Amino acid sequence: MAHDGGTPLPESTPDPLTPELAPFVVQARARLEQATDGLEHDDAVQHLEAAVAHAEVQASRLGLSLPVPEPTADALALGDGSVVVVQRMPDPGQPA
């Protein structure tokens, strides 16, 4: 899938959701879309980072931990002709 004649975006297939989780994911996506609609890119990234931090806290309360991936970059098509590249770096205080 190419965007504006540029480099093709990587095709990724997420893990399939269980029927029990699907409604929660739909609700979370809708809330995230509503919360970031109209935000400047930097503000949207800050909101996403806060959402991930909140998810990590909630997961830890359930005795779960979110895996910290190796540094990667993903391209996100925003639908308005622009693409954002998101890179997550491991926390320097965390063991690799």
Backbone as JSON Lines, residues from 0, in Angstrom:
{"i":0,"aa":"M","n":[0.84,-1.17,0.0],"ca":[0.0,0.0,0.0],"c":[0.89,1.23,0.0]}
{"i":1,"aa":"A","n":[0.87,2.02,-1.02],"ca":[1.69,3.23,-1.11],"c":[0.84,4.44,-0.78]}
{"i":2,"aa":"H","n":[1.49,5.45,-0.25],"ca":[0.8,6.68,0.12],"c":[1.47,7.83,-0.61]}
{"i":3,"aa":"D","n":[0.73,8.54,-1.44],"ca":[1.25,9.67,-2.21],"c":[2.47,9.29,-3.03]}
{"i":4,"aa":"G","n":[2.5,8.05,-3.56],"ca":[3.61,7.63,-4.39],"c":[4.89,7.38,-3.63]}
{"i":5,"aa":"G","n":[4.85,7.37,-2.32],"ca":[6.05,7.16,-1.51],"c":[6.32,5.7,-1.27]}
{"i":6,"aa":"T","n":[7.12,5.45,-0.28],"ca":[7.49,4.09,0.1],"c":[6.26,3.36,0.62]}
{"i":7,"aa":"P","n":[6.08,2.11,0.23],"ca":[4.92,1.36,0.74],"c":[4.99,1.22,2.25]}
{"i":8,"aa":"L","n":[3.84,1.34,2.87],"ca":[3.77,1.15,4.32],"c":[3.8,-0.34,4.62]}
{"i":9,"aa":"P","n":[4.42,-0.7,5.74],"ca":[4.47,-2.12,6.06],"c":[3.07,-2.67,6.34]}
{"i":10,"aa":"E","n":[2.83,-3.86,5.83],"ca":[1.56,-4.52,6.1],"c":[1.73,-5.26,7.42]}
{"i":11,"aa":"S","n":[0.86,-5.01,8.36],"ca":[0.93,-5.73,9.61],"c":[-0.45,-6.26,9.93]}
{"i":12,"aa":"T","n":[-0.46,-7.44,10.43],"ca":[-1.71,-8.07,10.81],"c":[-1.7,-8.22,12.32]}
{"i":13,"aa":"P","n":[-2.59,-7.53,13.02],"ca":[-2.6,-7.65,14.47],"c":[-3.1,-9.03,14.89]}
{"i":14,"aa":"D","n":[-2.76,-9.4,16.11],"ca":[-3.27,-10.66,16.65],"c":[-4.78,-10.58,16.67]}
{"i":15,"aa":"P","n":[-5.45,-11.68,16.35],"ca":[-6.91,-11.65,16.37],"c":[-7.43,-11.43,17.78]}
{"i":16,"aa":"L","n":[-8.5,-10.67,17.87],"ca":[-9.12,-10.4,19.16],"c":[-10.09,-11.5,19.51]}
{"i":17,"aa":"T","n":[-10.17,-11.77,20.78],"ca":[-11.18,-12.71,21.22],"c":[-12.53,-12.0,21.22]}
{"i":18,"aa":"P","n":[-13.62,-12.73,21.08],"ca":[-14.93,-12.08,21.1],"c":[-15.18,-11.3,22.39]}
{"i":19,"aa":"E","n":[-14.57,-11.74,23.49],"ca":[-14.75,-11.02,24.76],"c":[-14.06,-9.66,24.76]}
{"i":20,"aa":"L","n":[-12.93,-9.55,24.07],"ca":[-12.18,-8.29,24.06],"c":[-12.64,-7.32,22.98]}
{"i":21,"aa":"A","n":[-13.22,-7.82,21.92],"ca":[-13.57,-6.98,20.77],"c":[-14.41,-5.75,21.14]}
{"i":22,"aa":"P","n":[-15.46,-5.86,21.96],"ca":[-16.25,-4.66,22.29],"c":[-15.44,-3.6,23.02]}
{"i":23,"aa":"F","n":[-14.5,-4.05,23.88],"ca":[-13.68,-3.09,24.62],"c":[-12.71,-2.36,23.7]}
{"i":24,"aa":"V","n":[-12.18,-3.08,22.72],"ca":[-11.26,-2.46,21.77],"c":[-12.0,-1.45,20.9]}
{"i":25,"aa":"V","n":[-13.2,-1.78,20.48],"ca":[-14.0,-0.85,19.67],"c":[-14.28,0.42,20.47]}
{"i":26,"aa":"Q","n":[-14.66,0.28,21.73],"ca":[-14.92,1.45,22.58],"c":[-13.65,2.27,22.79]}
{"i":27,"aa":"A","n":[-12.54,1.59,23.04],"ca":[-11.28,2.3,23.28],"c":[-10.84,3.07,22.03]}
{"i":28,"aa":"R","n":[-10.99,2.45,20.87],"ca":[-10.63,3.14,19.62],"c":[-11.5,4.36,19.41]}
{"i":29,"aa":"A","n":[-12.78,4.24,19.68],"ca":[-13.69,5.38,19.5],"c":[-13.33,6.51,20.46]}
{"i":30,"aa":"R","n":[-13.02,6.17,21.72],"ca":[-12.63,7.2,22.69],"c":[-11.31,7.86,22.29]}
{"i":31,"aa":"L","n":[-10.36,7.06,21.81],"ca":[-9.08,7.61,21.4],"c":[-9.24,8.52,20.19]}
{"i":32,"aa":"E","n":[-10.05,8.09,19.23],"ca":[-10.29,8.92,18.05],"c":[-10.95,10.24,18.44]}
{"i":33,"aa":"Q","n":[-11.92,10.18,19.34],"ca":[-12.6,11.39,19.78],"c":[-11.64,12.3,20.55]}
{"i":34,"aa":"A","n":[-10.79,11.71,21.39],"ca":[-9.88,12.51,22.2],"c":[-8.79,13.17,21.38]}
{"i":35,"aa":"T","n":[-8.4,12.57,20.26],"ca":[-7.31,13.13,19.45],"c":[-7.79,13.87,18.21]}
{"i":36,"aa":"D","n":[-9.09,13.86,17.95],"ca":[-9.63,14.53,16.77],"c":[-9.35,16.02,16.84]}
{"i":37,"aa":"G","n":[-8.7,16.53,15.82],"ca":[-8.44,17.96,15.74],"c":[-7.18,18.41,16.46]}
{"i":38,"aa":"L","n":[-6.49,17.52,17.14],"ca":[-5.26,17.9,17.83],"c":[-4.11,18.04,16.84]}
{"i":39,"aa":"E","n":[-3.2,18.93,17.15],"ca":[-1.97,19.01,16.39],"c":[-1.21,17.71,16.61]}
{"i":40,"aa":"H","n":[-0.3,17.39,15.71],"ca":[0.41,16.11,15.79],"c":[1.14,15.93,17.11]}
{"i":41,"aa":"D","n":[1.84,16.95,17.59],"ca":[2.58,16.83,18.86],"c":[1.62,16.58,20.03]}
{"i":42,"aa":"D","n":[0.49,17.26,20.02],"ca":[-0.5,17.06,21.08],"c":[-1.1,15.66,21.02]}
{"i":43,"aa":"A","n":[-1.32,15.16,19.81],"ca":[-1.86,13.8,19.65],"c":[-0.85,12.78,20.17]}
{"i":44,"aa":"V","n":[0.43,12.99,19.87],"ca":[1.46,12.07,20.35],"c":[1.51,12.11,21.87]}
{"i":45,"aa":"Q","n":[1.44,13.28,22.47],"ca":[1.44,13.39,23.93],"c":[0.24,12.65,24.52]}
{"i":46,"aa":"H","n":[-0.9,12.79,23.88],"ca":[-2.09,12.09,24.37],"c":[-1.9,10.57,24.27]}
{"i":47,"aa":"L","n":[-1.35,10.11,23.16],"ca":[-1.11,8.67,22.99],"c":[-0.11,8.15,24.02]}
{"i":48,"aa":"E","n":[0.95,8.92,24.29],"ca":[1.92,8.51,25.3],"c":[1.27,8.43,26.67]}
{"i":49,"aa":"A","n":[0.41,9.38,26.99],"ca":[-0.3,9.35,28.28],"c":[-1.24,8.15,28.35]}
{"i":50,"aa":"A","n":[-1.88,7.82,27.22],"ca":[-2.78,6.66,27.2],"c":[-2.01,5.37,27.42]}
{"i":51,"aa":"V","n":[-0.83,5.26,26.83],"ca":[0.0,4.07,27.04],"c":[0.45,3.98,28.48]}
{"i":52,"aa":"A","n":[0.87,5.11,29.06],"ca":[1.28,5.11,30.47],"c":[0.12,4.7,31.37]}
{"i":53,"aa":"H","n":[-1.07,5.19,31.08],"ca":[-2.25,4.82,31.86],"c":[-2.54,3.33,31.72]}
{"i":54,"aa":"A","n":[-2.42,2.8,30.51],"ca":[-2.64,1.37,30.27],"c":[-1.63,0.52,31.05]}
{"i":55,"aa":"E","n":[-0.39,0.99,31.11],"ca":[0.63,0.26,31.87],"c":[0.29,0.23,33.35]}
{"i":56,"aa":"V","n":[-0.22,1.32,33.89],"ca":[-0.61,1.37,35.3],"c":[-1.78,0.42,35.54]}
{"i":57,"aa":"Q","n":[-2.77,0.48,34.68],"ca":[-3.94,-0.39,34.83],"c":[-3.53,-1.86,34.73]}
{"i":58,"aa":"A","n":[-2.66,-2.18,33.79],"ca":[-2.2,-3.56,33.63],"c":[-1.44,-4.02,34.87]}
{"i":59,"aa":"S","n":[-0.61,-3.14,35.43],"ca":[0.15,-3.54,36.62],"c":[-0.77,-3.81,37.8]}
{"i":60,"aa":"R","n":[-1.88,-3.1,37.88],"ca":[-2.85,-3.35,38.95],"c":[-3.48,-4.74,38.83]}
{"i":61,"aa":"L","n":[-3.49,-5.26,37.6],"ca":[-4.02,-6.6,37.36],"c":[-2.92,-7.67,37.41]}
{"i":62,"aa":"G","n":[-1.7,-7.23,37.73],"ca":[-0.59,-8.17,37.78],"c":[-0.01,-8.48,36.42]}
{"i":63,"aa":"L","n":[-0.29,-7.65,35.44],"ca":[0.22,-7.85,34.09],"c":[1.28,-6.8,33.79]}
{"i":64,"aa":"S","n":[2.13,-7.08,32.84],"ca":[3.07,-6.06,32.4],"c":[3.04,-6.02,30.88]}
{"i":65,"aa":"L","n":[3.09,-4.83,30.35],"ca":[3.11,-4.66,28.9],"c":[4.55,-4.83,28.44]}
{"i":66,"aa":"P","n":[4.78,-5.66,27.44],"ca":[6.16,-5.85,26.98],"c":[6.7,-4.58,26.35]}
{"i":67,"aa":"V","n":[7.96,-4.33,26.59],"ca":[8.62,-3.17,25.99],"c":[9.31,-3.66,24.73]}
{"i":68,"aa":"P","n":[8.86,-3.19,23.58],"ca":[9.45,-3.67,22.33],"c":[10.82,-3.05,22.1]}
{"i":69,"aa":"E","n":[11.56,-3.7,21.23],"ca":[12.8,-3.1,20.74],"c":[12.44,-1.8,20.03]}
{"i":70,"aa":"P","n":[13.36,-0.85,19.96],"ca":[13.04,0.39,19.24],"c":[12.6,0.07,17.82]}
{"i":71,"aa":"T","n":[11.44,0.56,17.47],"ca":[10.9,0.35,16.14],"c":[10.26,1.63,15.66]}
{"i":72,"aa":"A","n":[10.0,1.68,14.39],"ca":[9.29,2.82,13.82],"c":[8.13,2.29,13.01]}
{"i":73,"aa":"D","n":[6.98,2.9,13.18],"ca":[5.8,2.55,12.43],"c":[5.28,3.8,11.74]}
{"i":74,"aa":"A","n":[4.78,3.63,10.55],"ca":[4.18,4.75,9.83],"c":[2.67,4.65,9.97]}
{"i":75,"aa":"L","n":[2.06,5.75,10.36],"ca":[0.61,5.81,10.52],"c":[0.04,6.8,9.53]}
{"i":76,"aa":"A","n":[-0.84,6.34,8.66],"ca":[-1.51,7.25,7.73],"c":[-2.66,7.91,8.49]}
{"i":77,"aa":"L","n":[-2.69,9.22,8.49],"ca":[-3.69,9.96,9.26],"c":[-4.98,10.17,8.49]}
{"i":78,"aa":"G","n":[-5.02,9.83,7.23],"ca":[-6.24,9.98,6.46],"c":[-6.4,11.34,5.81]}
{"i":79,"aa":"D","n":[-5.54,12.28,6.14],"ca":[-5.64,13.61,5.54],"c":[-4.48,13.87,4.59]}
{"i":80,"aa":"G","n":[-3.82,12.79,4.17],"ca":[-2.69,12.93,3.27],"c":[-1.36,12.98,3.97]}
{"i":81,"aa":"S","n":[-1.35,13.03,5.3],"ca":[-0.09,13.07,6.02],"c":[0.18,11.73,6.68]}
{"i":82,"aa":"V","n":[1.45,11.5,6.96],"ca":[1.88,10.26,7.6],"c":[2.74,10.63,8.79]}
{"i":83,"aa":"V","n":[2.52,9.96,9.91],"ca":[3.32,10.18,11.11],"c":[4.14,8.94,11.36]}
{"i":84,"aa":"V","n":[5.42,9.12,11.65],"ca":[6.27,8.0,12.02],"c":[6.43,8.03,13.53]}
{"i":85,"aa":"V","n":[6.07,6.92,14.18],"ca":[6.12,6.82,15.62],"c":[7.23,5.86,15.98]}
{"i":86,"aa":"Q","n":[8.14,6.31,16.84],"ca":[9.23,5.46,17.28],"c":[9.18,5.37,18.79]}
{"i":87,"aa":"R","n":[9.22,4.15,19.3],"ca":[9.22,3.95,20.74],"c":[10.58,3.43,21.14]}
{"i":88,"aa":"M","n":[11.22,4.14,22.04],"ca":[12.52,3.75,22.54],"c":[12.33,3.17,23.94]}
{"i":89,"aa":"P","n":[13.07,2.12,24.28],"ca":[12.97,1.6,25.64],"c":[13.42,2.65,26.65]}
{"i":90,"aa":"D","n":[12.81,2.61,27.82],"ca":[13.19,3.51,28.9],"c":[14.63,3.2,29.3]}
{"i":91,"aa":"P","n":[15.51,4.21,29.38],"ca":[16.9,3.93,29.72],"c":[17.07,3.25,31.08]}
{"i":92,"aa":"G","n":[16.12,3.43,31.98],"ca":[16.21,2.82,33.3],"c":[15.77,1.37,33.31]}
{"i":93,"aa":"Q","n":[15.19,0.89,32.23],"ca":[14.7,-0.48,32.16],"c":[15.77,-1.39,31.58]}
{"i":94,"aa":"P","n":[15.88,-2.62,32.08],"ca":[16.85,-3.56,31.46],"c":[16.39,-3.93,30.06]}
{"i":95,"aa":"A","n":[17.31,-4.13,29.17],"ca":[16.98,-4.45,27.78],"c":[16.51,-5.87,27.62]}
